[in-house]
Every structure is written in C-alpha cells, then in structure tokens.
C-alpha cells in the first residue's frame, strides 16, 4: 500500500491518502518474479519481454532441423485463436 500525504485545504497539516496496488502493478511484479527465478520455460514466448512470433518460429525450425539430422520425426500442432466479434 502506498500512502501519500496531501496538504489540507486550510493549510494546517496533512491528510494521508492510501492507495492500493493496481492490477497493472501486480502483473508487473508477477512478471518480474517469474522472470527473475526462471520459472517459465525458455520456449515460452507469449506475453514475455523481448520475445515474439519470430522467436517461436526459429525455435520450431531449429527443433525440426535437429531431429531431421538425427533421423527422427517431429510432430507439431498449431492452433490459431481469433477473438469473436
């Protein structure tokens, strides 16, 4: 909780105003916690800083190439979810 002191309208003293942590701040702290402790796997790209669809594509291409060289098979399933309007 954050407490801010505001000068009273009469100019005599201050009144404390308490604010609770916003949902955005909670998400920022959760994200920091997960990233700092490497809880998420390195292949998790969604909703992470400095990661994009290109990173996911490179990961799957490298995986397929490595398995192809070893004579193994790669199976992948892709799901495209579009919001309903």
N, C-alpha and C positions, 0 to 999 in steps of 0.2 A: 504494500500500500504506500502511496506517495502522499505526503502531507505538505500542502503549500499554505503559507501564511499570507493573508490578504489584509492590507491596511483598512481599518473600519472607516465608514463614511464620515464619522465625526472626527477622524484623525487621532482618536485616542486608543491606541493599542492595535492589535492584530487579531483576526479571527482565522482559525485553522480550517482549511478546506481539504477533505480527504478524497482522493481519487483511487479507484481500484484499477488493477491492471487490465488493459483492454485485451480482447481476443487476439488481436494482431500481435501484441507484445507477448502473449502466452505462446503463440505459434512460433514467434521468432526465438524465444528461449528454448522451446522444444526442439526446434531445428538445430540450434546450436548444440544442445545436449546430445542429440543423435549423431551429429557430425563429429563432435569432439571425442566421442567414445567409439567411433567407427562401428556403430551398431547396425547400420544399414549395409547390405552387401554392395560391393563395388559395381555390380551390374545394375543396381537400382538407379535409374536415370531420371524418372519423373519427379517433379517438384524439388529438384536439388539445384543449388547454385552451380554455375559453370558447366552444366550438363544439358544435352539437347538430344533431339531425334538422331542427329548425325552420330553422336556417341553410341547410341543403341545400334545403329546400322553398322558402324565399324566393329562393334563387339560381336555381332552375329556373323559378319563376314569373316572375321578372324577365326571364329569358332568353326565355321563350315570349312574353311581352308585347312585348318589344323587337322580336323577329322578326315578330310579328303586325303591328305598326305598319308595319314595312318591307315587308310583303307577302311575307315569306319563310316557309319551312316549318321546323319544329323536329321532330326525331326523337329519341326518348328510349327507353332500355331500362332497366328496373328489375329487379333481382334480389334476392329475399328469401331469405336463407340462414338456416335454422334448425338448431340443433345436433341431432344424433341422440342419442336417449336409450335 
